[in-house]
């Protein structure tokens, strides 16, 4: 038996191979586009957080707007407050209470409610909050989204910063 393809079979084979290559290239592009974006663990209709046209998220429960990403460098509590002020009126690092409002003690990595996963908070490091620590002069409370920890941040500690703003 001969393994030679007819002209029609050869054309069909080339067409299929071309389509497969285009699909593979499209999937590669899609993976590049989605890389680094938060992936929700379960599908749901997000009724608490609404994405705004500028990429920020409005938290309807707390009436605040979450910035779409962290500030580019780690900062001390005092530096974080000053850097957020430069973003415009009303911008501040999120508070420990705002973090507590999205924390979910039944989950980890991240230990936040599923709706808040759209915020894309890092889970591998601490965030400085604007909430001062009563036991220290310039210290603040810090939070660790992976496990939902809240702890003391010394005035010289440098941590990630996610700005929020009161809704206008």
N, C-alpha and C positions, 0 to 999 in steps of 0.2 A: 504494500500500500504506500502511496506517495503522500508526503506531507506538504505538498505544494498547495497554496491558496489560490482560489480563483481571483480574478480581478476585482469582483464585487466584494469578496471576503476580505481582501487586502485593504480596500478602501474603507470598509466597515471597521476593520481592526485599527487602522490609522485614526479614524474618527473617534473611536472609543478611547484610544490612548491619548489623543489630544484633549478630550473632555476631562479625562482623569487628571492630566497634568494641570489644566486650568482650575479644577476643583482643589487640587493639592496646593496650588499657589494662592488661591483665595483663602483657604483655611490658614495657611501660614500668615497671610496679611491680617486676618481676623485675630489670630493669637497675638500678633504684635500690638494690635489696637487695644486688646483687652489686658495686656500685661500690666501688672501693678494696680489694676482697679480692684476695689473690694468686691468679693464674691459673696453673695448671700447664701447662707447655709440652707435656707428653706424659702420657697417662693411664697409671697404674700403681697397683699395690697398695703403699701406703706401709708398709713393714715396719719402718722405723727410727723414725719419729715418730708418736706417738699423741696425738690431741687429747683433753685431759682435759675434764671437765664444766665447769670454770671458764674454759675457753678457752686455757689454757696447753698446751704441747706437751712430752711426755716423749720425750727422745732416748734410746732403748734402748741405743745403742752407747756413749754417754758417761755414762749414768746421771745425767743432769741434766734439769732442767725449765726450758724457755724461757718467759719471760713472753709473753703474747699480743700485747703491743705495746711500743713504746719508751716511755721516760719522756717526759713532756710538753715538757721543755725541753732544750736542748743544755747540756752541762756539761764542766767541766775534769775531769781524771782524779780528783783528790781529791774534788770535789763528787759525782762519779758513785758512788764507793765509799760515801760518807756517805748519799746518797739511797737507794741499794739497801739499806743496813742498815735504813733506816726501813720497808722493806717487810716485814721480819720476819727471823727467824733463817735464815741460809744464803744470803740473796739478795746477789748481787754482779754487777758488769758481766761479760759473758762474757770469756773469756781469748783471747789470740791463738791458743793451741793448739785451743781449742774452735772458733774460726773455721776454722782450718786443716783441722779434721776434716770440715767441710762444703764446703770449697773444691774447685772442679773447674777445673783449668787448661785444659781443652778447651772451656770455655763462657765466655760473657760476658753481662752484663746480664740476670741476675746470673751471676757466675762461681762458682756453688755447685751442688752435686749436686741433681738434680731433686727428691729427697725433701725437701730443706730449703726448697724454695720455699714450703711451707706456713707457714713462719715469718714470711713477709711482710717480710723485711728491706728497708729502703730501698736503692735503688741510685744515688741522686743525691747522697749525702753520706757522710762518714766516721763510723765508730763508734769511741768510745774503749773500750779494753779495761782489764781490771784488771791486766794484765801490765806491771810496771814496766820502764822503759827503763834499762838498766845504765849508759848514758853520761850520764844526767841525774838530778838530784836528785828531782824530783817528776814527771817526764815519764812517759809510758806509750806502749805500742804502740797504734796505731790501725789499723783495717782499712776497706777500701773495697770493698763487695760487688760493685759493677758489674764491676770487672776483677780482683778478688781481690788487690788490693794490700794490703801490710802496711807501715806506715811509722811514723816517730817522731812523737809528739804532744807538743809542748811543754807544760809545766805550766799555761800560761795558755790553751791551745787549748780551744775549746768544740766538742764533737761530740755526736752522738746517742748514746743509752745504751739497750742492751737487757739487762735483768736475766736472770740464770739462777740456779737453785738446785739444790743437790745433792739427788737423789731421796731421800725418806725411806723 
